[in-house]
Amino acid sequence: MPLYTYMEYDVHSDNGDSYCIKMRGVGNKEMSKGGDYDFFEIHHNGKMILRYNPFGILYDNRYMTVNASKDYFIKVPLSNGSFALFFGGWFFGCGEAPEMIVVVVSGDKAKVVFDDNAYAYKYTPGEHFSMEYVDDVEGLYDSYTVEFTESFLKSRMKYKIWREGNMLKYKSWK
């Protein structure tokens, strides 16, 4: 099946390294009109340094940003030569949160460091990046509105990813 590039983005590290992020798909060049894509690639100096095929369909990051952004990834600077990219998955609405993929990029290397379900209920962008989320959203859409009430959150595992200095940190609690 033919491969199609639906969207392409130039991204730079703070030290000036340049990367090309490609959102790609197979079989249907019209697929991107809905905003979804099958996998992504990261290129550096004309060489592909990562191709990642997730569990499900990828989408914008609205579920990771509490609808604050509909970009296709979040870039979080870590140091002059490294940064993290957060990619979001499609929400299928069956009680499981959408997929979230975190890639750390440094020089000519890119590595997936996280791939799991995540639906954010708190999000802080920019240099103080943080995200609190749940991975179980069973019953969230029962009233046709997304409402993270205290009682909803109380019964679920909660997770947090945040930037501290040049690192991403992670914790969970109930």
N, C-alpha and C positions, 0 to 999 in steps of 0.2 A: 504494500500500500504506500502511496506517496506521503511524504512528510510535508507539512505546511508550517510556516512561521506566521503566527497570528499577530504577535506583538513583539517589538524589540525595544530595549531600553539601554542607554549608555549610563553606566554608574562609575563613579570615581571614588577611590579611597582618599583619605586626607593627604597622603603623600603623593598623590597624582597618578597612581596606577589606574588604568582604564579597563573596564570590563563591559561586556555586552551580555545582557540577560535576554534570552529568547524564550517566549512562551510558544509552544509548538503543539501540533496535533497530527493525527493520522486520518486519512480517508476522506475528509470533508473540509474543503477550504472555506466553507461558509460558517463553520462551527463558531468561530470567534465573535460572530455578531451577537451571540447571547452572552458573551463575556467569559465563557469557560474555555479551558484548554486541557490537554492530556498530560503534558510533562513540560519541564523547563530545562534549559541548558545555560551554563555560564561559560563564557569565552574570555580568554585573556591573551593578548598579543596574537590574535588569529588562531589560537588553539583552544579547543574545547577542554575545559578542566573539570566539568561535571555535567552529566545528564542524569536527571532524576525522574523516575517514573513512580508517582505516588500510588497509594491504594485506590483512590477514587479520582473523580474529576476535580481539577483545580479551578478556582474562581478568584474573585477579588477578596480584599481582606476586611470586608464589612463586619464579619462575625468575630474578628480579632480586635476590632477598634470600637465596638459598641456603636456601629454605624457612623463613626466620625470620618471615615475615609473609604473610598471605593477604589483605591489604587491596587495594583496587582501584587505588590510586595511592600514590606516595611523595611527600610534600611536603618540599622542601629550602629553608629560608629563605635568601635571598641578601642582602637589605637590608631596611630598615623597610617599604618599599613594594613589594618584589618577592620572588618565590619561583619555584622550578622544580617542576614536577609530572612524575613519571615514571610512565608507563602501560605495562603489560605485555601481550604477546600470548599467544595460545594456542600450545602446543607441539604441532606436528603429528607430530614424531618421524621425520622423513625425512632426518636429517643436518643440517638447517638449524635454527639456534637460533630461539627465538621472537622476535617483533618487540618492540622497545623504542622508545617515543616519549617525547621530552622536550619539555615546553612551558615557556617562561618567561612569567610573568604579572607585569605591572607596571601599576598604575593601571587604565585602561580598555583595555589592550592585552594580547593573548596571542599568542604566536608559537611555532610548532613549530620547534625548533632542531636536532632530531635525530630520525631515524626509520631504524632499521637493526636488524639481528638481534643479540641479546645473551642469553647464558646465563651468569649470574654464578657464579664459583667462590670469590669473597671479597666480603664485604659488611660495611660499617660504617655503622650508622644514626646519626641525630641530627646534632648540630652538626659532627661530624667525618666527615660523610657521605663515603663512597667506595665504589666498586664496581669490581672487576676481573672481566672477562668474556672469553668467546670467542664468535665468531660461527659457528663450525663445530663441530658436536657429532657428526659421523659416528663411529659406533662407541661412543659414550658409554653406550648402553643395552645393549650386547652381553651383559653379565652380569646384566641385569635390576636392577642397582643403579646409581645415579649415583655415580661415583667419579672425581674429577679427579686422576688420578695424575700424577707428574712426567713420565712418558713420554707420557701423553696430551697434556699441556700443552706439552711441548717441541716438538712438531711443528706447533703452531698459532700463528697470530697471536693476541696477547693485547692487551687494551685496558683502559684505566682512565679512569673519570670520577670526579672528586672536587671537593669544595667547598674553595675557598681564599679566605678573606675573603668578599667579596660576589660572587664569580665561580665558575662551573663551569669546570674545566680538563679537558683530554682528552689522552691520549697512547696510542701503540701501539708494540709491539715484538714480536720473535720470539725 
